[in-house]
């Protein structure tokens, strides 16, 4: 990972998004160059996954925190956006209630719960996209890192966190649409969500968000802060004896990472048109870890590459042989762990020179 | 024992540490003066490393006083606080930051602001560069500055770690078995390096290697079963019948 490859990755992501959007809007549906709208949304979805993967790599690859619950932050950002989109439906819902979303009318609720207030305002909703995952991560991280919980134990409690949220959001009386979640969105920032131009806009927005996340993550890991972080990852007690407080470093990067994941989720929801509790399922978080492992842990670009490649593989395989996907994912993880411990990027880099930032294989705990 | 006074740097009195009924330290008492270099020897399990753990805040004693300088109670502080006070520690097994270059290892160890909000925006200053150049020269690692620390030889890693201690500019250096696994030439160079360091810093060296301790030519404390068995010059302690019994006979 160096300046040039990061710049190249940013260029490909943003340039590619503009190109796809142009080919979608600027060519007739019969043309061989035409990009159908479903491809635009699909790629937009991959880019959101790539933001989640970057968030996972930031904590796992550089701070040694293996989070098996990162999709929780992604889903929380998604729900914050979903709540805004629900409020935008207004009288166009089935029950045509100007204030209450359909599912609340259906449940015979008379008034909007307090935590739904303000979500009709796009600025407030955007703030919540950042604040909700950020504050949860701050609380969780403060408790966990201060008590020096690390390694497998930390992984397990991150998993428990996302599972608890999954169960909570399933409940109808939580007020988030229960099992069905939030869906049937009409417009976002006054743009109709079904329009191709809006979808192209969302793709470009996702590409820009990914590019900014990548640059921010690169800035963090190459700063002196990042050097301390890598030192914490490899020799935590040593950093303590030098006078650093590893828990502070972990907390900072943990919160940044959670916010990044939340932004990814917020861009994901309008593109897929739904957010429901299954986004909290532990399997999603594990899949995100697999993206990073496949692409190359501690390389940032590898996380992006892994997310896009594995997700594309999933799209293809769940279409061709739906029942095989989970086995294929498991097999992929085993293969990568055994034969590509440094991921795709690690293999590419080994041809040039020994990587500075790729972590040593973790000792068994 | 005398209470800590002007010239006392480190004062341990009646320190006891128990692990599951095993007394790792048993009413250990030890006083060090400012500017002193002290060698601590003793067979395996004598409590040498536990003593280091207590001084650096890794282990809290069950009983006893640990005072740094005139009146700083070390038993109430944790590792980063104690490091900030000016006590640096080198571990038995060299632990340097392997993925980083020699230069960056020194950079991270340099005394300065340790808070994330500082390090996130910190840029290398000229002063920092000068200090790192000095450290590279002292530890004889100038030509290896761009080398990954993980790729250094065992002896070079030990020197890098000692250099990182110096970078923190501590008042007291704790050095755990610096010459374990070194060649004779490296051992001699290390003794020289430590004597050089002792000109401006107080040092505690824990070591097994008697030739090395003799080369240091400083006051020696012999630990046995968690307390002090004998103290004095190397010739004095090696003539002490109690020491001879512990080391040779049983």
Contacts between the chains, C-beta under 8 A, distances in Angstrom:
chain1	res1	chain2	res2	distance
A	220	B	120	7.2
A	223	B	119	6.8
A	223	B	120	5.5
A	223	B	121	7.3
A	223	B	122	7.2
A	224	B	107	7.2
A	224	B	108	7.5
A	224	B	119	4.3
A	224	B	120	7.5
A	224	B	122	4.4
A	225	B	116	5.8
A	225	B	119	4.3
A	225	B	120	4.1
A	225	B	122	7.8
A	227	B	97	7.9
A	227	B	100	6.2
A	227	B	104	5.7
A	227	B	107	7.3
A	227	B	108	5.9
A	227	B	119	8.0
A	228	B	108	6.2
A	228	B	116	7.9
A	228	B	119	5.7
A	230	B	97	7.1
A	230	B	99	5.8
A	230	B	100	6.8
A	231	B	97	4.4
A	231	B	100	6.9
A	231	B	108	5.9
A	234	B	97	6.3
A	234	B	98	6.1
A	234	B	99	6.5
A	235	B	95	5.1
A	235	B	96	7.9
A	235	B	97	6.1
A	235	B	98	7.9
A	237	B	58	7.7
A	237	B	79	7.6
A	238	B	91	7.4
A	238	B	95	4.6
A	238	B	97	7.4
A	239	B	108	7.9
A	240	B	78	7.9
A	240	B	79	4.1
A	240	B	80	5.6
A	240	B	83	7.3
A	241	B	56	6.2
A	241	B	79	5.6
A	241	B	83	5.6
A	241	B	88	7.4
A	241	B	89	5.0
A	242	B	83	6.0
A	242	B	88	7.9
A	242	B	108	6.8
A	242	B	109	5.5
A	242	B	164	7.1
A	242	B	168	6.4
A	243	B	80	5.1
A	243	B	83	3.6
A	243	B	84	5.1
A	243	B	114	5.1
A	243	B	168	6.8
A	244	B	80	6.4
A	244	B	108	8.0
A	244	B	114	5.0
A	245	B	80	5.1
A	245	B	114	7.0
A	248	B	115	7.0
A	248	B	116	5.3
A	249	B	116	5.6
A	252	B	116	4.8
A	252	B	120	7.8
A	354	B	148	6.8
A	354	B	151	7.8
A	356	B	99	5.8
A	356	B	100	7.6
A	356	B	101	7.7
A	356	B	148	6.8
A	357	B	99	6.1
A	358	B	99	7.6
A	359	B	99	7.2
A	360	B	98	7.1
A	360	B	99	7.8
A	360	B	150	7.9
